[in-house]
Amino acid sequence: MSGPERGGGRSSGFAETGADADAAPVGLDEELGFERLRVDERDDRLVATLDHAPTRNAIDQRMVDELHAVCAHLEEHPKILVLRGANGLFASGADIGQLRERRRDDALRGINSTIFDRVARLPMPVIAALEGYALGGGAELAYAADLRIATPDVRIGNPETGLGIMAAAGATWRLRELVGEPLAKEILLAGRQLGADEALACRLISEVHEPAELLAAAHALADRIAAQDPLAVRLTKAVFHLPREAHPVVDTIAQATLFESEAKFARMGAFLERRERRRAAKATATPSISASHSAESAARPDAGGDAAAGAQADADGRPPGSRGAPSS
């Protein structure tokens, strides 16, 4: 990882400054001198905000470098990643000024495709919270996430062919997997952009929230993931993305690992205990309900008739309370 050396046992994402252990913690973005990303790190997640108003959060070389630093940190300290944008949008695309100057060798380096693939391969799930524009490279970064939510004003698309290039950082194959071939071709070949309703209908995004609520919604989704067993989540994500030829062998091996984990025994034990408590509570409540029903029945003038009818029903083989004549 670039920047100052990180302690292997520390998972807070903060570094101490100088020799004073009581000094104010320094965030990952400050520690590494980020200029394009703002980072908020917690015990189980990291929120990375794309924030460069002059280029409308464009995916330029500096942002790519900073995203690599974030990935290196999360590969060492696996946590949920939430990606979002500042300035009322996610990312307007790649930096056109830089793209115009790039040549064949730059394309062969796979500058954007390499970082987006690294984001997609992070150990824990990645959530993209999309607001305003998510175009070009911004859209491809969103496609690399595991889950996407958005605001009502979102616009998602790949206008690269209109600029004489192609969407070469994952869209040509990820988008087909996400929305299907016909719609993917419209986006990639005809420059179609999806609004929130269309993106929700094709499940490219899973939720729509107002801008003021988007980050809270991303945290709520992260909370649901964090409530699961981290190792089970990591292995499920890893197995999910392996080619068909690897299954079912890889599933069996991953499950064998989980079957021996302490979390499996603790979580299943807790589940069984909760179930037994529910059953015990239900069993305790049932006699009192039956006794109450019996007392009510005894108090009715026709209680004897009901009892006789119940006995006759038993003799007839009909369930108590059924109506109609017995079968002959």
Secondary structure in CASP SS format (residue, H / E / C, confidence):
PFRMAT SS
TARGET T0000
AUTHOR 0000-0000-0000
METHOD secondary structure of the structure
MODEL  1
M C 1.00
S C 1.00
G C 1.00
P C 1.00
E C 1.00
R C 1.00
G C 1.00
G C 1.00
G C 1.00
R C 1.00
S C 1.00
S C 1.00
G C 1.00
F C 1.00
A E 1.00
E C 1.00
T C 1.00
G C 1.00
A C 1.00
D C 1.00
A C 1.00
D C 1.00
A C 1.00
A C 1.00
P C 1.00
V E 1.00
G C 1.00
L H 1.00
D H 1.00
E H 1.00
E H 1.00
L C 1.00
G C 1.00
F C 1.00
E C 1.00
R C 1.00
L E 1.00
R E 1.00
V E 1.00
D E 1.00
E E 1.00
R C 1.00
D C 1.00
D C 1.00
R E 1.00
L E 1.00
V E 1.00
A E 1.00
T E 1.00
L E 1.00
D C 1.00
H C 1.00
A H 1.00
P H 1.00
T H 1.00
R C 1.00
N C 1.00
A C 1.00
I E 1.00
D C 1.00
Q H 1.00
R H 1.00
M H 1.00
V H 1.00
D H 1.00
E H 1.00
L H 1.00
H H 1.00
A H 1.00
V H 1.00
C H 1.00
A H 1.00
H H 1.00
L H 1.00
E H 1.00
E H 1.00
H C 1.00
P C 1.00
K C 1.00
I E 1.00
L E 1.00
V E 1.00
L E 1.00
R E 1.00
G E 1.00
A C 1.00
N C 1.00
G C 1.00
L C 1.00
F C 1.00
A E 1.00
S C 1.00
G C 1.00
A E 1.00
D C 1.00
I H 1.00
G H 1.00
Q H 1.00
L H 1.00
R H 1.00
E H 1.00
R C 1.00
R C 1.00
R H 1.00
D H 1.00
D H 1.00
A H 1.00
L H 1.00
R H 1.00
G C 1.00
I H 1.00
N H 1.00
S H 1.00
T H 1.00
I H 1.00
F H 1.00
D H 1.00
R H 1.00
V H 1.00
A H 1.00
R C 1.00
L C 1.00
P C 1.00
M C 1.00
P C 1.00
V E 1.00
I E 1.00
A E 1.00
A E 1.00
L E 1.00
E C 1.00
G C 1.00
Y E 1.00
A E 1.00
L E 1.00
G C 1.00
G H 1.00
G H 1.00
A H 1.00
E H 1.00
L H 1.00
A H 1.00
Y H 1.00
A H 1.00
A C 1.00
D C 1.00
L E 1.00
R E 1.00
I E 1.00
A E 1.00
T C 1.00
P C 1.00
D C 1.00
V C 1.00
R E 1.00
I E 1.00
G E 1.00
N C 1.00
P C 1.00
E H 1.00
T H 1.00
G H 1.00
L H 1.00
G C 1.00
I C 1.00
M C 1.00
A C 1.00
A C 1.00
A C 1.00
G C 1.00
A H 1.00
T H 1.00
W H 1.00
R H 1.00
L H 1.00
R H 1.00
E H 1.00
L H 1.00
V H 1.00
G C 1.00
E H 1.00
P H 1.00
L H 1.00
A H 1.00
K H 1.00
E H 1.00
I H 1.00
L H 1.00
L H 1.00
A H 1.00
G C 1.00
R C 1.00
Q E 1.00
L E 1.00
G C 1.00
A H 1.00
D H 1.00
E H 1.00
A H 1.00
L H 1.00
A H 1.00
C C 1.00
R C 1.00
L C 1.00
I C 1.00
S C 1.00
E E 1.00
V E 1.00
H C 1.00
E C 1.00
P H 1.00
A H 1.00
E H 1.00
L H 1.00
L H 1.00
A H 1.00
A H 1.00
A H 1.00
H H 1.00
A H 1.00
L H 1.00
A H 1.00
D H 1.00
R H 1.00
I H 1.00
A H 1.00
A C 1.00
Q C 1.00
D C 1.00
P H 1.00
L H 1.00
A H 1.00
V H 1.00
R H 1.00
L H 1.00
T H 1.00
K H 1.00
A H 1.00
V H 1.00
F H 1.00
H C 1.00
L C 1.00
P C 1.00
R H 1.00
E H 1.00
A H 1.00
H C 1.00
P C 1.00
V H 1.00
V H 1.00
D H 1.00
T H 1.00
I H 1.00
A H 1.00
Q H 1.00
A H 1.00
T H 1.00
L H 1.00
F H 1.00
E C 1.00
S C 1.00
E H 1.00
A H 1.00
K H 1.00
F H 1.00
A H 1.00
R H 1.00
M H 1.00
G H 1.00
A H 1.00
F H 1.00
L H 1.00
E H 1.00
R H 1.00
R H 1.00
E H 1.00
R H 1.00
R H 1.00
R H 1.00
A H 1.00
A H 1.00
K H 1.00
A H 1.00
T H 1.00
A H 1.00
T H 1.00
P H 1.00
S H 1.00
I H 1.00
S H 1.00
A H 1.00
S H 1.00
H H 1.00
S H 1.00
A H 1.00
E H 1.00
S H 1.00
A H 1.00
A H 1.00
R C 1.00
P C 1.00
D C 1.00
A H 1.00
G H 1.00
G H 1.00
D H 1.00
A H 1.00
A H 1.00
A H 1.00
G H 1.00
A H 1.00
Q H 1.00
A H 1.00
D H 1.00
A H 1.00
D H 1.00
G C 1.00
R C 1.00
P C 1.00
P C 1.00
G C 1.00
S C 1.00
R C 1.00
G C 1.00
A C 1.00
P C 1.00
S C 1.00
S C 1.00
END
